[in-house]
Amino acid sequence: MSRELKNGIFFVGALDRERTLFDGLIPLPNGTSYNSYLVRGSEKTALVDTVEPDKTAVLLGNLEELGVDKIDYIISHHAEQDHSGAIPEILARHPQAQVVTNPKCQKLLMSLLEIDENRIVTVADGDTLCLGDKTFRFFYTPWVHWPETMCSYLEEDKIAFTCDFFGSHLASDTLFVNNEQQVQNDAKRYFAQIMMPFRMQIRKNLEKIKALQIDLIAPSHGPAYDKPQMIIDAYSDWISDSVKNQVVLPYVSMHGSTQKMVDYFSQALAQRSVAVQAFNLVEADIGELAIALVDAATVVIGSPTVLTGPHPAAAQAAFLVNLLRPKTKFLSIIGSYGWAGKTVEQLKEMISRLQVEFLEPVLVQGRPKKQDLEALDQLADTIVQKHREIGII
Ligand code: FEO
């Protein structure tokens, strides 16, 4: 169903409540959406991004419902297929239509979707596109989150079309945010998986957004922001260097020994007023783990030793942390082993991209004994001391 954002500007995208995992990785408890917008100017009509290929019929139905018989431009902010996937079908149905994008995105669209070069016109950073009484201004936002990503600003209506930037995983019945707390959490889930590794690049691009007079932010996932300051403030916090007095503790246990250590250690941290979020990796929502990583000062991975190395579930968590590159400052490992192994060495290798101070791990043989619990107390004391040194306690 199409919905009008503002005079002559319509949501024509697709909600996706059925998809359970994004990128085959992050659970989608509230679904997601692929937002496409139709902008009708007095002389020309533009489609802003499209949808996942398997939602093409929804987009076409929405356009039909609005009686759209001619599209002059398809603005492509980003070549990833959840936004570009229906471009070939739109081009086939509208032979006069041109894709408007930047040169890097042009190359990707030609390669990913075999779009004919002659159907694409490129714009430079700062260029405009006039639809008559509506004017798009394009601004490049590289690495938010691909090298070619850009945004546009509809000058007369003060709308920023930001594609993945500020997106949230929420299949919302409402066009605009109606529950700020929920959307902020769904946007944080999105940020943690997609944007967090590019925190530093986002900083420069966020400044470009802040310099605009914006009434509406229309992203390509989740509802539009009619009070944009909320999400701008949230991003400012997420990309900053400031961390919180929190420990994220992803763990797995085989015979209960690592579980005992996690329970004891969690309590030891709580007694020292350090917040702990423990995730049993057997059943954890990896998206919640990613969200927790956005703010936490410290990560402690709990793993038993399987054969000679870390449990594969713990290895996956370490791989994910390394991939998402949170601003975490300190990291350690706890766990239990049977006879020997290289759990610590192998996990350390897996987090090589993180700029963290490694704290003395606690690896124990079998069930944790009195001296092992004392070592966990010592690790908790060290974490408190480190958090004090950086001024978050
Ligand atoms: Fe929503 Fe990078 O695609």
Boltz pocket constraint, residues with backbone or C-beta under 6 A from the ligand:
constraints:
  - pocket:
      binder: B
      contacts: [[A, 78], [A, 80], [A, 81], [A, 82], [A, 83], [A, 145], [A, 164], [A, 220], [A, 221]]
      max_distance: 6.0
